[in-house]
Amino acid sequence: MKKMKRAERMVAITQVLMLKPNVLTPLTLFAERFGTAKSTISEDLVAVKESLLLSGQGHLETISGAAGGVRYIPEISKEEATQFLNMIAERLSDKERILAGGFLYMTDLLFDPAILRQLGLIFAGVFRPQRPDVVVTIETKGIPLALLTAEALGLPMVVIRSGNKVTEGTSVSINYVSGSSKRIQTMSLSRRALEPQQRVLLIDDFMKAGGTALGMKNLMAEFEAEVVGMGVLVEAQVTEEPKLVDGYLPLLQLKELDMNTGKSLVVPRLPSEFNH
Amino acid sequence: MKKMKRAERMVAITQVLMLKPNVLTPLTLFAERFGTAKSTISEDLVAVKESLLLSGQGHLETISGAAGGVRYIPEISKEEATQFLNMIAERLSDKERILAGGFLYMTDLLFDPAILRQLGLIFAGVFRPQRPDVVVTIETKGIPLALLTAEALGLPMVVIRSGNKVTEGTSVSINYVSGSSKRIQTMSLSRRALEPQQRVLLIDDFMKAGGTALGMKNLMAEFEAEVVGMGVLVEAQVTEEPKLVDGYLPLLQLKELDMNTGKSLVVPRLPSEFNH
């Protein structure tokens, strides 16, 4: 490979680090790949770090010592997060989205990678200080949101199955009352999905009465996991009834949904815990 | 903002483009953001393009004209794809992964963002020439794989529900026979999830007899969608029975799975259609 110039190396380093967010890369890897001294790579990294700082959309973290290296921490600025949630709130307030049962049609947004990526970065900005080990969700619609939150935090994801469908060895099932339907349902998780004492971040797409969230918390207790945070995309606030859980952080609140007048109102609510 | 140097701009441009893969960004956006002439940005882009070419992990595509701009196309090199599939095949060949019913425990890999990202890039390298409009999967375990394939291609994802759970207005349901269980099951999709004549890429995590895949194809026909490709992560080849569908491309093949001897063998099979 021909010798690269500094600017070329800086671009190549940026690419390698952004392709593996949160992963620590030793400086020797770059030194070998570019056929240059480690001290040169160090200088390149200082320059890359400064360039990235200007955008507010992710920064480099360097760790010194023998086991050290550099990693790219993806993030979203407070300004961009606010703008983004405003835009989503407006799209969700469209009366065409009102579904029977007091639900909102959100599937198109919940399955759109470009939207999920931003939401994942926002949740990461809220919950990174809690140092979770794993992101846990329940099937089905929350899975993509949980996945991109996990990726933004550099963590694996675990999916609780609804019903008793787990075919993966021993599993733990619990019954819960879905707050909105008042019906008893079951959720289950394979024993090998979580290790004891893991720090868990719960993520879900929608919270109405909080029955599902309470079930997830109870299931985590069975695994001796510690729930260090709970994020939901949309919290319904259309009745006066108190929720069955507390301590969760929504990004959006559904304030009004009237099937008769066809009026719905979703407002953004960036948690004050958002830290960037 | 202080005037940036060329190398700094090159890093910032790389970051902005990589944060929104497949999205066309007009050059004027960079010119405004960096307070510089469009011709300067053009020169920066030529240099960024060359630097990225060296890695084989994604390149820039420039489109000229008034509606033009530049976008980052994420990709994985053939060498890296081959190495990656070898590693996954080895991990899946671990006898601890054998489950009752001739299945493999793959959940940990299927829910790991770092692994899914690479798999998504490989599927994108196989199916991009077919110009799909949307990636379609069926719940539950294939969802993360389909999502990151969709992101690598810059497309939305659509999820077929199993059973008849669709609460989103009019839906279309079909019955299908799951080839392995021989039981009649139902899958359904909301009418508003797909528009007619859309070009569909089907993605799923596992294919045994192909009954589910056949059901998905039949459901797509109901929507007048055109299936332009079908990718599965693992194809079971443990019996002589022919599959119920053809034209699908697996990335891995399960050649042997013997519950008695505890032996399982998964081999990589990068499709010859992989194009990079």
Boltz contact constraints between the chains, C-beta under 6 A:
constraints:
  - contact:
      token1: [A, 7]
      token2: [B, 7]
      max_distance: 6.0
  - contact:
      token1: [A, 7]
      token2: [B, 10]
      max_distance: 6.0
  - contact:
      token1: [A, 8]
      token2: [B, 51]
      max_distance: 6.0
  - contact:
      token1: [A, 10]
      token2: [B, 7]
      max_distance: 6.0
  - contact:
      token1: [A, 10]
      token2: [B, 11]
      max_distance: 6.0
  - contact:
      token1: [A, 11]
      token2: [B, 10]
      max_distance: 6.0
  - contact:
      token1: [A, 11]
      token2: [B, 14]
      max_distance: 6.0
  - contact:
      token1: [A, 11]
      token2: [B, 48]
      max_distance: 6.0
  - contact:
      token1: [A, 11]
      token2: [B, 51]
      max_distance: 6.0
  - contact:
      token1: [A, 12]
      token2: [B, 51]
      max_distance: 6.0
  - contact:
      token1: [A, 12]
      token2: [B, 55]
      max_distance: 6.0
  - contact:
      token1: [A, 14]
      token2: [B, 11]
      max_distance: 6.0
  - contact:
      token1: [A, 14]
      token2: [B, 14]
      max_distance: 6.0
  - contact:
      token1: [A, 15]
      token2: [B, 55]
      max_distance: 6.0
  - contact:
      token1: [A, 18]
      token2: [B, 18]
      max_distance: 6.0
  - contact:
      token1: [A, 48]
      token2: [B, 11]
      max_distance: 6.0
  - contact:
      token1: [A, 51]
      token2: [B, 8]
      max_distance: 6.0
  - contact:
      token1: [A, 51]
      token2: [B, 11]
      max_distance: 6.0
  - contact:
      token1: [A, 51]
      token2: [B, 12]
      max_distance: 6.0
  - contact:
      token1: [A, 55]
      token2: [B, 12]
      max_distance: 6.0
  - contact:
      token1: [A, 55]
      token2: [B, 15]
      max_distance: 6.0
  - contact:
      token1: [A, 105]
      token2: [B, 168]
      max_distance: 6.0
  - contact:
      token1: [A, 111]
      token2: [B, 157]
      max_distance: 6.0
  - contact:
      token1: [A, 112]
      token2: [B, 156]
      max_distance: 6.0
  - contact:
      token1: [A, 113]
      token2: [B, 147]
      max_distance: 6.0
  - contact:
      token1: [A, 113]
      token2: [B, 150]
      max_distance: 6.0
  - contact:
      token1: [A, 113]
      token2: [B, 151]
      max_distance: 6.0
  - contact:
      token1: [A, 139]
      token2: [B, 140]
      max_distance: 6.0
  - contact:
      token1: [A, 140]
      token2: [B, 139]
      max_distance: 6.0
  - contact:
      token1: [A, 140]
      token2: [B, 140]
      max_distance: 6.0
  - contact:
      token1: [A, 143]
      token2: [B, 143]
      max_distance: 6.0
  - contact:
      token1: [A, 144]
      token2: [B, 147]
      max_distance: 6.0
  - contact:
      token1: [A, 147]
      token2: [B, 113]
      max_distance: 6.0
  - contact:
      token1: [A, 147]
      token2: [B, 144]
      max_distance: 6.0
  - contact:
      token1: [A, 150]
      token2: [B, 113]
      max_distance: 6.0
  - contact:
      token1: [A, 151]
      token2: [B, 113]
      max_distance: 6.0
  - contact:
      token1: [A, 156]
      token2: [B, 112]
      max_distance: 6.0
  - contact:
      token1: [A, 157]
      token2: [B, 111]
      max_distance: 6.0
  - contact:
      token1: [A, 168]
      token2: [B, 105]
      max_distance: 6.0
